[in-house]
Amino acid sequence: MSRTIHDTAIVEKHEQWMVDYGRKYESESEKEMRYNIFKENLEYIENFNNVGNRTFKLGLNEFADMSQDEFMATHTGYNKIPDNLVLISETTSYAYEKDSDILQVPLDVNFDWRDRGAVTPAKQQGKCNCCWAFAAVAAVESMTQIQTGKLISMSEKQLLDCSTNGGNQGCNGGLMVNAYQYIFQNGGITSEESYPYVDIQQACDTGKQTQKVASVSGYKVVPANNENALANAVADQPVSIGIDGSGQAFRFYQGDGVFTGDCGSDLNHAVTIVGYGKDDKGLEYWIVKNSWGETWGDKGFMKIQRGANLCGLAKEASFPFL
């Protein structure tokens, strides 16, 4: 079957994309199937970017040959906080509970914990629905650096394998608060170097589990749907959140501008807020650290609109403390 000039250009883009991301297919039929998905995603990206007055742009990344259903089935993994959640410490009440509507930090300030050396580079959860482990570890890494001055990459794999008694289900999803509870009960968490990540749940390595580089005394849950309270918390340390990451625009966010795309509020993914700011047009945003690798967004980070509870980002937020 002959291809049009347009199709030939897409074939060339697909071939180059395969080279860029080291993608190989087992058969010609698989390659054709993946090409068709790639073409559909590319056309979506180009059509989106061709519309004027966007606050952000989309671009190809390593997920461009996956359907949206395939992607969501393997790259998310946040389970909603149950109503009967029991906090692990009597001291976990949120600091601004009574005056959480009062913003403690100026709205016009740009604040980024990366600038203070408190954030590790974005990581890659791979084809395992354990975003909850990455969001929890990111918050613990940053909290530890803020408290001790030492930035240590910590082990998501330990949580994936060992944090199983509080409702976390490995590659089938989990919660950051359960991860914090595991770290508290275990007396700490080890380093990424000691217990390196692979995107599959395995038996807990009890020896590595005892090699602790950081600990937590508890965690706090931010008042729901309150972005002022969330800003107060982020001013103190990065905060892990549930978010609706199911939108196609979310998946192909390129990092050029503030994400204001269509999304719901059905929480299915977990990320970590590491800062906030305002762009030159006055649009306020959160800075989010994701776990989809450095080819997504701005080296794995996103600016997402603040003040609209976009994608349900303020519904379920929590952070650990020493």
Secondary structure, 3 states (H helix, E strand, C coil): CCCCHHHHHHHHHHHHHHHHHCCCCCCHHHHHHHHHHHHHHHHHHHHHHHCCCCCEEECCCCCCCCCHHHHHHHCCCECCCCCCCCCCCCCCCCCCCCCCCCCCCCCCCCEEHHHHCCCCCCCECCCCECHHHHHHHHHHHHHHHHHHCCCCCECHHHHHHHCCCCCCCCCECECHHHHHHHHHHHCCECECCCCCCCCCCCCCCHHHHCCCCECCCEEEEECCCCHHHHHHHHHHCCEEEEECCCCHHHHCEEEEEEECCCCCCCCCEEEEEEEEEECCCCCEEEEEECCECCCCCECCEEEEECCCCHHHCCCCEEEEEC
